[in-house]
């Protein structure tokens, strides 16, 4: 899940599921569904947005 923001100076960004540590790139499974929070921060402050992610799969009851 990409977290992008514009600002001056450019902000650092972080996106994590319910405040947990971000994971590296990997295959997505149903277990990845949930609320994700993206935070952008620079010397002027921070902005936070959240999104609920639903994972759908036609995998015969198995996660791929």
C-alpha positions in Angstrom: 0.0 0.0 0.0 1.7 3.2 -1.1 1.5 6.3 1.0 2.3 9.5 -0.9 2.2 13.2 0.2 3.4 16.5 -1.1 4.8 19.3 1.0 7.7 21.8 1.5 9.9 20.4 2.7 8.9 17.0 1.3 7.4 14.9 4.1 8.4 11.5 5.2 5.6 8.9 4.9 4.7 5.7 6.7 1.8 3.4 6.2 1.0 0.6 8.6 -1.9 -1.7 9.5 -3.5 -0.5 12.8 -0.2 1.0 13.9 1.8 -2.2 13.5 5.2 -2.2 11.8 5.1 -2.0 8.0 5.9 -5.3 6.2 8.0 -5.7 3.1 6.5 -6.5 -0.3 4.9 -9.9 -0.5 1.9 -11.8 -1.7 -1.4 -10.5 -0.4 -3.8 -12.8 1.6 -7.2 -12.4 3.3 -5.3 -11.9 6.5 -4.0 -8.5 5.2 -7.5 -7.0 5.2 -8.1 -4.3 7.8 -7.6 -0.6 8.6 -4.4 1.0 7.4 -3.1 4.3 8.6 -0.9 6.6 6.5 1.1 9.4 8.2 3.0 12.2 6.5 5.4 14.3 8.6 7.7 17.3 8.0 8.9 20.1 10.3 5.5 21.9 10.0 3.6 19.0 11.4 1.8 15.8 10.3 -1.3 14.6 8.5 -3.0 11.3 9.0 -5.4 9.4 6.8 -6.8 5.9 7.1 -8.3 3.5 4.7 -10.1 0.1 5.1 -8.7 -2.6 2.8 -10.8 -5.6 1.8 -9.1 -8.6 0.2 -11.2 -10.7 -2.1 -10.0 -14.0 -3.6 -11.5 -16.8 -5.7 -9.2 -19.4 -4.3 -11.5 -22.2 -3.2 -11.3 -21.3 0.5 -7.5 -21.1 0.6 -5.4 -18.0 0.8 -2.9 -17.6 -2.0 
